[in-house]
Amino acid sequence: MPELYAPVAIVGGGFSGTMVAANLARRGIGSILIEANGQAGQGTAYSTDEPAHLLNIRANNMGAWADDPGDFAAAEGLEPDKFAPRRQYGRYLRSILDQAIGEGRVQLIDDRAVDAKGAAGWHVRLEGGDSVQADALVLATGNQPPAELPFAKEAGGRLIDNPWGKKARSAIAEAASNGADVLIVGTSLTMVDTVLSLDQAGHRGSIVALSRRGKIPLAGGLHDPAPVDWNDLPVLTVREIGKWLRNRSGVVDWRSAIDSLRPHSHRIWQSFSTGEKRRFLRFGRPWWDIHRHRIAPEIAATVARLVAAGRLEIIAGRIAAIGSDDDGVEVSIRRRGKPEADPSRRFGYIFNCTGPLADIRRTEEPLIGQLLDSGLVRPDELAIGLQVDERSRAGPGERLWALGTLSKGRYWEIIAVPDIREQAAAVAEDIAMELGR
């Protein structure tokens, strides 16, 4: 088969990749969008089909275009303050991609990119044997599944490593049908989604959610903006920012205090020394995440209902002992601050909801691994993503860009639509300039 060609090859068809392709299409620049999981135009985040999975940002700020934040609410006829189902947002994104495809500006390939070489442009080899030639390459692979848990072997087939995969859906259906208790390791947003999926499936067993601190995302709610000027912020250390937020929350709603830092988040992160960034990741991040990445009030109410009914227990602690057989897994949990572990409990499944892969050097994404091994890209100073410059270029002089969560080492707050839509538009503009278009 002849090699395919487009001015730009984009690897990853979630929000980041879709919106780079769409922004390029607006500029009359063609691209090939390579997506291996059949989720082009949606990605993992918005491919869910469950109505219980809601956005955690209100509709009036979820527009995919940087110049039109209200586009989603307008296009879908939604009340501005509504927390819409994620599947509805997925359909909205797919419609944007379908329009670009229909205009002949985007070609979609359902395959996995496994290798890329930059010589007189980019030559991208696909798992199925085909290849793509392009003048520019964009990496938009998004979040990767969690790292393997240390007790994975002991848990055997009862451990669900990827909470978004087919095995997870099957395990949820089985647990719902037989009423088996479920253990979730991790208490952040993915835990909440797994709990919602179990509840939606009719699960009536017990659910235990376990993490070191036992903190879960807080509820969002209407609050008045309380903007703050950059010059009014304190000395930028993790300790001082935390102190400032506590004091500020005594004057305005705590959500307003947190959100007032949003326009400054990239600048704050980039002002931290490497040591200060590590300090934030170790000590500050758990508190920041539950306050900053809030859940819709309806979801918070569901979680509270399950806790009150005794069907969901949130535990701060760790697994002390574990063993499994064909029918389940025996787990002993030692609660935080307790010298002895609780008596062991039996669970049908354990779900790994510890969050996306935190060390890019351990990636199982073949293309990213190959580019790292060849030196065409490098890990950032914390190895949480790829090293990129102020234009999100991952390979200076190579016509190579990386965006979304791959660039969080530089930006940190680059996981939500309002942040990534700006980056996608800027990357498309930079590509157009580089290609002389």
N, C-alpha and C positions, 0 to 999 in steps of 0.2 A: 504493500500500500504506500502511495507517495506520502512524503512527510508533509504534515499540515503546517500552515504558516498563518500568523497574525502579527501585527505590530507588537502586541503585548500578550504574554502568557500569564495567567493568574492561577495559582495553586491554592485551592480552598474556596468552597462555594457558600460559606456562611455569610453573615452580615458584612464583614469586612471585604471579602472577595467580591460579593455581589455588588456592593456600592462602589468599589473601584471600577468594576466593569460598567456599571450604569453611568457613573460620572464621565468615564472615557467615551461612552456612547454619545452622551450629550455633546461632546466635543468633536464627534465624528471620527473617533479613533476606535478601530476594531480590536477585539480581544478574544482569546480562547480561555474559557473558564473550565478548569479541571477539578472535578469533585468526585471522590471515590465512594462516598457513602449514600448516594442517591438522595442527597438532601440539599441540592443546589437551590439557592434562593431562600434557604431557611437555616441550614446548619443545625447543629445539635440543639441549640437553645430554643429554636422556634419550630422544630419539626414534631414536637409533641402533639398528640391528638386529644389530650385530656383537657376537658373544660375547666378542671380545677386548677390547672397551672396558669397562673395569671402573671402579667407583667408586674414589675415592681416600680415602674415609673408611669406616671399618669399619661393618658393618651395625648394630651396637648403638647407633650414634649418628646414624643416618640417618632416624629417624622424622620424618614430616612435621609432626606436631603438637608445639607448644612444650611441652605438659605431658606428653608421652609419647615421649621420644627413642628408646625401644626398640621402638616400634610396627612399624617396617618389618621388623626381624628376627623379631618375634613373628608378624606377619601372613604372612610368607613362609616361616616355619619354618627360618630361617637360623642357622648358628652365629654367635654374637655377633661374633667376630673376623674373619669372612669379608669379603673385598672382593667384593661381588656385581657381576654384570654390570649396566651402566647400563640396558640394555633391560628387565631385570627391575624395576629401580626405576621406569622409565617406566610399566610396567604397574601397579605399585603406586599411583603418583600418579593414573593414569587411573581406577583403581577408586575412589579418593576422590572424584574429580570426578563419575564416573558415579553414585555414590550421591547426591550433592547434586542432580544433574540429575533422578534418579529420584524424589527427594522433592519436586520442583517448586520448588526454591529457586534453581536456576541455569538460565539459558537460554544455550545456546551458539550463537554466530553465527560462521560461517566467512566472514569478510570483513575488509577492511582499513579501519581508522578513518583518515580523512584530514583531518578538521577538527572542532574543538570550540569552542563558544561558551558562555560562562557568563552566562546571564541568566535569573533565576528558575529556577535549576537548570542543568543542562548539556544542550546539544543537540549530539549527536555525529553527524556525517555520515559515511556509509560509501562506500567506493569503488564498490560495486555500485549505489548510488543510494538505498538505504534510509537511515533515520536512527533514532537512539535518544535518548530523553529520560530523564534520570536526575537524582536529587537530589544525587548525589555522583559524582565521577569519580576513578578510580584508574589511574595510569600504571605498567604493569609490563612494559615492552617488552623488558627484558633486554639482553644484550650485542648490539651491532651489528657487522656484518662489519668486517674490518680496513680501514684507510684504504688508498687506492690507492698502490701502490709507485711511486717516482719513475721507474722505467724501464718502466712499464706499456706505453707505446706501442711501445717497442723490442721487448718480448716478444711483443706481438700476442696472437693467440688461444691461445698456448701458456702464458699466465699464468692460473692459477686464482685469482681474487681472493677467492672465498668458499669456504674448505675444507669447508664443510658443505652446499653446494648440490648440485643435480643434475649440474652440469657437473663438479664434483669427483669424484662417484661414477663418472661416465662416463670421466674421465681416468684414474682409478685402474684401472678395468677394462681400458682400452686399454693402459696401461703394463704391466699384468700379462700381457696376452696377447702383446705384442711384445717384452717384456724391456727396454724403454727405460729409461735412467737418469733419475732424478728429482732435481730440486733443490728443497729446502724452505727458504724464507727465514723464519727464526725458529726458536728451539730450546726453546720452552716446551711447555706441555701439549698444545696443538693440534698441534704437530709430532709429539709422541709418538702421538697418535691417528691422524694421517695415516700414520706409519710402520706402526702396527699394522694399519691398513686395507690398506695395500699388501702386507704380509706375509700377511695373511689371504686376500687375493685371489690369492696365489701368485706375486707379483712376485719375480723373481730378478735383476733388474738392480741397479745401484748406486744408493744414496740418499745424497745429500749434504745435511746440515742446516747452515745458515749463519746466524750472528748475530754481532753486534759482539764479544761476549765468549765465545761458544761454550759457554755454561753450560746444562746440562739439568737437569730436576727430579730430585731425589734420591729414594731409595727410602724408603718408610715402613717401620715395623717396631715390634714390641712394645717398650714402654719404660714404666718406672714414672713416675707423675706426680710432679712436683716443684714444687708450687704456690709462688707468691711473693706476698707482700703488696705492695700498692700503695706503701706507705711505704718499702719496701726497694728500690724502683727508683731509678736514678740521676737526675740532672738530665736532663730529657727533651729531648735533642737527638739527631739521627741519629748523630752521632759517639759520644756517650756510651752510647746504647742498643747500638750495635754493639760497643763495648768491653765493656759489661756481659755481652752474649751470649757473647762469646769467653771471658771469665773464667768465666762460669757453666757453659759447656760443658766446662770443665776439671774441674768438680766433679760434674756430672750428665750423663747422655746428652744430646747436642746437641738431639735431638728433644724431650726433656723441657724443656730450656731455652727452646726456641722456643715450645712449647705453653703454657708457664707465662705467657706474655704474652697469650695469647688472651683471658682474661677482662678484660684491661685495654686491649685494642687500640683500642677506640673512644675511650677517654679519652686514651690516648697520642696518637693522631692529632689529636684536637681540641685538645690542649695545644700542638701544634706551631704556630709562626708560619707565615704563608704562605710565607716564604722557606725555612723548614725543611722544609715539605711539598715544595716544589719540589726541594730538595736530596735528599730521600728518593727522589722519583720519578726523578731523574737518576742518582744514585749508589747508593742503598741498595736500590731496588726489585729489580734483577736478582738480588741475593744473597738478599734476603728471599724472593722468589718461589720459588726453587729449594729453599730449606729449609722454607718454610712450606707450600707447596702440593705435597706429595710425591705420588709415584705408588705404586701397589700393588707389593709385592715381586715378584709374578709378572710384572708389566709391566716392572719394572726388569730382571728376568732376561732377558726377551725382547730388550730394547734391548741389553743387554750381549752377548747371543748374536750379534745382528746386527753389532755393532761388531767382535767377535772374529773373525767370519767374513769381515770386509772388505766386507760388504754395506751398512753404514751408517758414514758418516764425519761426525763433528762438527767443524766448522771455525769458528774465530774469525776474522772478517774481513768483507769487503764485496765487492760486485760492482764490478769495475773497468771492464768493457766487456761489451756484450751485443748480439746481433743474432739475428733469427729468420727462418725461412721456413716453408713449409707443413708440413714434416716434423719440425721441431724448433727448438731455440734454442741458439746458441753463447754460452757464458758464460766470461768470464775473472774469476777470483777473486783478490783480493789479501789474503793472510793478514795478520792483525794482527801488527805489528812488522816486516813484510817490506817492503823498498823497491820490489820488483818484483812484478807479478802473475804467477800461475801461467799456464802455457799454457792456452788456451781448451779447454773441454770441451763436449761436445754432450749436451743433455738433451731428453727427450721433452716434459716439462712442468716448470713452476715453480709451486709452491704458496705462496701468501701466508699464512703462519702467524705473522704478527707480533703477533697478539693483537687483542682488540676495539678498536673505534674509540676513540681517546684524547681526542678533542676534540668535545664534544657539539654545537658550533656547525657542524660539518661533517656532521651527521646526514643520512641519506637517508630516515629514517623520516618520512613526510609529516605525521603528527599532531604529533610532537615539533617538527618544523621550523615548523609553523604556530603552535603555542603560543609558541615562542621569538620568532617574527617579530611576533606580536601583543602580546608583553610579558606574557602571562598566566603564563609561567614564565621563569626566568632561569638562565643557567649559574651553577654554583658558582664560587668564587674561582679555581679552577684550570681550569675549563671541562671537567672530566672527567665531569661529570654535571650534574644540576639542583640548584639551591639549594633545600634543604629545612630545616625547623625541627626541633626536638627530637621532634616527633610525626610526622615524615616528611610534613608538609604542604608542598606545593610552591607553593601559592597561598593565603596566609593570608586567611581570610574567604571563600574561593572554594569550599570543600568539594572541594579537589583534593589528592590524595596521590600521591607517587611513591616507589617502593621498589625493592629489589634494586640492581642495578648503576647504576641512574639516581641513586641516593643515595650513591654511593661518595665523592663529594666531602666529605660530612659524616662518613661512617663508615669509609671505606676498606675495612676487612675486612667486606664485605657481599656476598660472592659464593658462599659455601658454605651448604649446607642448615642447619647448626646456627645460623648467624647470621640467615638470611632467615626461618626458621620463627618466630623470636622477633619479628622485625619485622612479619611478616604477621599474627600474632596481635594485636600492639599496634595496628596500623593498623585491623584489624577492630573492635577495642574502641573506638578513637577515633571511627570512623565511627558506630558504634552510639550513642555518647554524643552526637555532633553531630546525629544524626537523631532523638534522643530515644527510642531503642528499647532 
